[in-house]
Amino acid sequence: MRVSGKTVVLCVTGGIAAYKAADLTSKLRQAGAQVRVLMTESATQFIAPMTFETLSGYRTVVDTFDRSFAWEVEHISLAKAADVFVIAPATANVIAKAAHGIADDMVTTTLLATRAPVVVAPAMNTGMYDNPVTQQNLRTLRERGFHIIDPAAGHLACGDTGRGKLPDTPALLWGIEKALTPQDLAGRRVLVTAGPTQEAMDPVRFLSNHSTGKMGYAVAARAALRGAETTLVSGPTALDTPAGVQRVDVVSACEMYDAVVSRAAEQDMIVKAAAVGDYRPAETAAEKLKKGEGELTLALARNPDILAELGRKKRPGQLLCGFAMETQSLLENAAEKLRRKNCDMLVANSLRDAGAGFGTDTNVATLLFADGRRETPPLMSKEALADVILDRLLAMRQARA
């Protein structure tokens, strides 16, 4: 989470979903953020201010004219202190006030004074949310640069079913982190591949590798947070789809080939982080292969080379990044792969290096570039390395432009 060391001004307004703001406060504190909570009078009917004081470590502010504290123009001081201003839950009433510049309580007064990015998470009855007035107010806020977290759909407290639920805490945290993240990839299309492929021998068995998909998922997650329209083509993994990412599930190398090549032309950047099987059984048995008396000989056929195909069809302005996992002669093999596959950049790492390899949360890699440059960042988290990869691709794109 990029909220560590940031000041989050969290505004809680009067709806039943106010209870979820307590968990959000707790998770933000755990992530290293300083949380200052403002509440409307209506919100205090659903959850006590003391709850937020206990979780945040600060006095919860409700009354604009409360004098039981050291003097300061509090709505101005909080507006200035905010790195991000969050309204969750945001009722139809406070959304209407924000859209029309009404400042008649501590929440809306502070909102009008802040210059921080503003995140609004609507939560209300489906009819209220779908009402044209509310939708127009939300469009107004979007046009002014507010970050709107769309509500979830499901069973509502009023008994209706539909849109209007406050999303769960992970979705709220993602929206806050996105508001704090420079949107330097906005307007770009990024395709990422991740995970292993599985090549069926029979209905029971398959050939695969040890990839967990963590590196590719990290690249996709960071690209989406930075504003890219992100597509993740994933082999079988146990990972959740990153927020803001369109995920396409595949199993075999041939399926991944079709999914990637069919989408490649429209992409600005392609990051091929998947560990694709080079071979598949030449024939897949229709029934389970039974154990015989002797050894089993398995004939293998070559899978299509996705990275090479992308390199051959790369359109002007498109950037292609490959990956290479080696156990020996890392840089020599990686440089040859970079040249042969017509990549702009290649991320090379060794299974022998501590902190790298399959299933780890960290990685250490050497970045090789088509112009002959090389860069070896230190050991870092896969999320941090994902940002380095995207930074280098963006720099290349900007240099070409």
DAPEUR-V153530 format. One record per helix or strand of 3 or more residues. SS is the DSSP state (alpha for helix, beta for strand). FROM is the first residue (numbers start at 1). TO is the last residue. If there is no record, write none. Layout:
BEGIN
ss={SS/SS}
from={FROM/FROM}
to={TO/TO}
END
This chain:
BEGIN
ss={beta/alpha/beta/alpha/alpha/alpha/beta/alpha/alpha/beta/alpha/alpha/beta/beta/beta/alpha/beta/alpha/beta/beta/alpha/beta/beta/beta/alpha/beta/alpha/beta/beta/alpha}
from={7/16/34/43/49/74/84/92/106/117/126/132/147/152/161/169/189/214/229/245/253/269/279/300/306/319/330/345/366/382}
to={12/30/39/45/56/81/90/100/113/122/130/143/149/155/165/180/194/225/234/249/264/272/281/302/313/326/340/350/369/400}
END
